[in-house]
């Protein structure tokens, strides 16, 4: 998993100067990041390679990188892990990307790239629909166990009662797919104004003007309501790629726990974390919440707020993604995991 590369424990290096952005990013990373900058479509990118590399470097230079000494041990889930920052963790990258995608939309009508691809998006939407129906009926089942099919009217009744939030919605196409599945109370947020502008334009063009899109940073959310279903398709991945990724992932769980209503579910789709790693991250979050309520130095008002800490537990995961074997373990390139908010 990409993220932060911890500088070596070298006294001479530490005495000369703090590492700059360019020190933390390798030439290979610059090339890969610049290649991912282009909008891939049948007509190609609107930017040539030289301009894409220049824009990529500009975006990297705007990032604020903390020195390794600024981190406490509690900031790092695995203090021995060697990780590297990535452009995909910077808001400046996404602002520039969606500015390009908006230009492509105006010129060509193109919807932009779909994070993880159309097939994964379709699987996530249909699997989530089945999961929500199962919960509405008070039961859980596998997607292929031969259970009876509900009528269209019954499915609509179940799904219309679910309030849905898609964090890091990007172009909003996942919400469009969920609307096709029968969900109707839909909200998408993204910290990039360009993403929300594109999502709104696409929704209006495609006949989904009922979807609500808002500019909002999940780590500093201004939303004052809770949702029964919160979707995350790549947002946690991008957050983890920020130079302050470990700390921001902790902030992510604190924030998301306030957005998911009790009894609601969080569905995370990731290409950087396996199902087991996501489950472990949730367990770590639960333990941190318990630790806050039991710490004698915690202020009384915080203890009261954490007496019954909001917690998630593993519910289910998509099992239909292709798998491969590596190092004696079986895994897939994409993981989709659902957690129930207690």
N, C-alpha and C positions, 0 to 999 in steps of 0.2 A: 504494500500500500504506500503510495507516495505521500510525502508530507515534509517534515523537517529533517535536514541532515545536521546532526550535532557535531560542531567543530571538534577536532582532536584536542586532548588535554595537553597543550604545548605552551609552556610558560613564555617562550620567546614570541610566539604568535600573539598570545594574549597581551603582551606588553607593547607590541608595535601599534596595532590599530584594530578596531572592531571590524568584523567582516562586512563587506558591502553587499548589495544585491547581486552584483555580478559575480562575487566570490561564491555565493550560495547556489547559483544556477550554472549547470554545466552546459557546454556547447551542444551536447546531444539534446538536453532539455530544451534549449532555445529552438533547435531545429524542429523537434517534435511539437512543441507548443505553437510555433509559427505555422507548421503544416496544418495543425488542427484549427488554426485561425480561419482558414478559407471556408466559404459556404459551398458545400459539395452538392452539386446538382447537375442536371443534364447540360446546362449551359455554362457551367464552371463558375469560378469566383469572379467577383467584380474587382478584385485587387490582384495585381501581379505579385510574383514571389518576392521581389525586392521590397515592395511596399508592405507586404504582409510581415516580413521580417523586421522592418523598421517599426511598424505599429506594435509588434510583439515586444520589441525592446523597450518602447515607450511605456507600455503597460507594466512591464516588469519594474521599470525605474520608479514607478509611482507607489510601489509596495513598501510598507514599513516593516522592516525585519527586526525582531527582537534578538538581542544577543543571548547566547545559551545561558549565561549567568543570570538572566532575568527570570528564568523559569524555576519554580520550586518543584520538588519531586512530585508533589500532588498534581502538577499540571500534566504529567506524562503518564499515560496508561501503562506504557512499557518503556521504562527509562533506558533500556539497552537497545531499543529499536533504532536503526539508522534510517531516517526518512528524509525526503527532500521536498522543498516547497515547489509549487507549480503555479503557473499563470492561471489555471482554472480555479484557483482559490481566491483570486483577486476580483473585486467588483469592477475595477477598471477594464479587465478583460471582457467581462460579460456586457458591460455598457458598450464597448467598441463592437463586440460581436453582434449585439442586437441592433446597433446602428447600421451595420452592414446588412443584416437580414431585413430590416425595414426598407432599405434601399432596394434590395432584391425583390421584396414584396411589391413595392410601388412600380418597379420596372417590369417584372416578370410574373407577378402574382404568386411567387413561390412562398410556401408556408414556413420554410426554414428547416433546420435539422431536427430530427426527433431523437432525443437522448436515449440511448440503448437500442434504437431502431423500432420500426413499426410492429414487428412480430412480438417483441417484449411488451410494448405498450398494449397491444391487443390482449395478450395473456394476462397482464396485470389487471386490466379493466374487467374482463370476463370472470377471472378468479375472484376478484374483490366482490363482484356482484353475487356470486354463489355464497361467499363467506357471509355477506350481510343478510342474505335471505335465510341462511342457516341460523344466524343469531336471532333474527326476527321471529323465527319459528321455535326458538328455544332448543335448537339442536345444531350439531356440527357434523358434517359429513365430508368425505373425500369427493373430489370433482367427478369421479368416474365410478361411483358405487351403485349406479343403477337406480337411484332414488327417483320417485315420481317427479314429473315436470309440473310446475305450477302454471296456472293460466296467466295470460298477459295481464289481466286485470289484477290478479293477486300479486304478481311481481311488482306492478306499478304501485300498489298499495304499500307494499313493504318498503320499496326503495324511496318513495317520495317522502317518507318520514325521516330519512337520513340526511342530516346536514353535513356537507362535505367541504373540506378545506384542502387545497393542493398547495403545499409550500414549495417555493422555488419553481413556480408553474411554467416559467419560460414562455413559449408560444401558446400555452394553454391547450394543446391538442389532447392531452390526457383527459382533461375535463370534458372536452367534446366527446371523446370516446365513452366516458362514464355517462354522459347525457344520452348517448345512443343506447346504453345498457338499461336506462330507465331512471337514473338519478336525476333529480330536478332542482334541489337546493344546493347550488354549487358556487364556491368561491375560490378564486386563485390569487395568490400573492407572490410577489417577487421584489427583491430590492433594486432591480434595474427598471427604471422608468421605460426604457426602450422595449424591454420584454413585455411589460404590461400594455404599452401602446400597440405592439404587434399582436398580442393575444386578443385585445379588444377588436382590432380590425379584422382578424381572422374569424372570430366568433360572429361578428356582424355579417361578414361575407358568407359564412357557412350556415347561417340560420340559427345561431345559438346565442342570441342577444340577451337571453335570460341569465347567462353566466355572469357573475359579479367578479370583476378584477380590481385589485387594489395594490398600490405600491406599499410594501411593508417588508422589513427585515426581520426574519424569524428570531434572530438573536436579540433583537431589541423591539419586539413586536408591540404595536400600538392597539392590536385587536383586544377588545374587551368582552368577547364572547367565547364560548366553547363549542366544539363541533363533535358530532358522533363518529365521524370518519375523517381522519387526517391522512393524506397521501404525501409521500416523499419519494420522488423518483429522481435520485441523483443529488438532492440538496445536501444531504449529510456527506456525501462523497466530496462535493465541492468545498464544503466547510472544512473538512479534514485536510484539504490540500492547501489551505491558507498557512502562511508561516507560523501563525499562532494556533494551528490546527488542534492540538490536544486540548488546549484551554477552551477553544471555541466549541469543541464537541461537548464538553461539560456544560457550557452555556446553552447549547442546543437542547440537551435533555431537560434542563431546568425549564426552558421556555416551552417546549413541546408538551411537557407534563401539564402545563396550565391551559393549553389549547384543546387537549382531548378531554371530552366530558367523561365523568365517571360512567363506566359501562361501555364507553366507546372504544374504538380500535385505531391503532396507528399501523399503517402499512408502509414499510420501507423497502425500496428497490435499490440495490447497490451493486456496483461492479468492483468496488474496492474492499468490501467486507463479505465474508462468508456468513451463512446462516448462524453457525456456532459463534462466530466473532460478534455478531449483532446481539445474540442472546447474552453473551458474556458482558457486553457493554451495558445492556439493560440491567443485568445483575449488579454491575459496579455502581450504576446510578441508584438503584434501590438501596444498596449498602451505604452510599453517601448520604441519602436522605435519612436513613435510620441513625447514622452517626451524628448528624446535626442535632437530632432531637435528644440524643443521649450525652452530648458533649457538655460537661458542667460549665464551660466558659461561654457557651452560646447564650446570647441575650434571651431573656424570658419571652419577649414577643415572638422571636424566631422559633423558640421551642414550642410555643403554642401553635404556631403555624405548621410545624413539622411533627406534631404529636401523632397524627395519622398521615404519614408521608404519602403523597401521590406516588403510586407505583404501577409499573407495567409487568405483565407476565406473558411469556410466550404463548401464542395461540395456535398458529399454523404457519405453513410456508408453502410456496409453489414448488411442486415436485416434478413439473413437466419440462423444465429446462434441460437441454442436453448436458450431460456430465462427462468428465474425463478423469483419468487417474494420474496422480503425480505424487511421487514420494510415498507410495503405498496408501494414499488417501484419495477418496473420491470427492470431487467438487464440481462446481459449474462456474461459468464466467459471470453469471448474473445471479443474484439472490433476491428473492422477495419474501419478506417475513412480516407476519401480523402479530401485534402485541395488544393485549387487552388492558385497558386502563381500569384499575380497581377503584 
